[in-house]
Amino acid sequence: MPLVILLIVVLVLGAIVALTVQIRRTRSCGRSTDAPPGDLTRSWIGDVMCRSAITSGGFARLEFFDWGVRLRGVAVSRWLVPTWEARYDELDIAELVKLRFSRIAVWLRVRGETGGIGFLSSFSKEILRELAARDVPVNRAIAEVRTPAELYTRSPR
């Protein structure tokens, strides 16, 4: 009996450590800006793709404000999805990327920074239209990558 209790304690501690590590890795994808609250003009539900996280099931929300964009988790997944913000004038490009067996993501890059973040959605063309209307350069050609890590090493255009 003590061996069973010890095993359960070890498994619970292992799960807690694994969850803590995953949350920290996911938060490393986040980015914030000193944007004012602003007026929400548009939003879409989808998922997030970054170096250390890919979600599936509508866990993220891409929000358009008068100042820029914010990608964040929906209420039940705020702890799992990083919050990523950028002003429209900071965005270098919005491009379409795709993993082999995944939906198309709108990959957002900030000028002068490596990497970015992806928003997986069925509304990628509509999102690109909205970004282009706000003078963000867009690339509508779909780039297929094997892993999100490739998006952190390749040139943006």
Order of alpha helices (4+ residues) and beta strands (2+ residues): alpha-beta-beta-beta-beta-beta-beta-beta-beta-alpha-beta
